[in-house]
Amino acid sequence: MPEPAGQTPLGAEDAKLIVLARAARVRAYAPYGGVIEGAAVRDTDGRTYAAATVQHKDERLASSALRGALSAFASSGARTLEAVALVHDRTIGIVCADDLMLVAEFGADVPIIVAGLDGTVLTTVVPATLLGAS
């Protein structure tokens, strides 16, 4: 998978997370428009969890892809993240503040790899850095 100039190439396991996130995004339930994402996370035992956006006409009931993946992760009994990938169709790598806080709950220093629809890495963000905590 291509990375932007100046970024360290992804390892095989992180590249796999992007593939899983891309596949999850295709299965999103998004009849109301808006941002459609796929996400995948890996716990410290090497298990992976993927999810897609689930929309609802009442936006309060919608779930982001990251929230879905983190719900599966936590529901399995996992408590520590090793890696996170998010795929969306925006041209810049944005992760919403609510999702950053949820990721930080399980790994504030774990980078979130943000990729475009083709798998190209757009950016990597670290929740602790963006939230001002470490």
Secondary structure, 3 states (H helix, E strand, C coil): CCCCCCCCCCCHHHHHHHHHHHHHHHCCECCCCCCCCEEEEEECCCCEEEEECECCCCHHHCECHHHHHHHHHHHCCCCCEEEEEEECCCCCCCCCHHHHHHHHHHHCCCCEEEECCCCCEEEEECHHHHHCCC
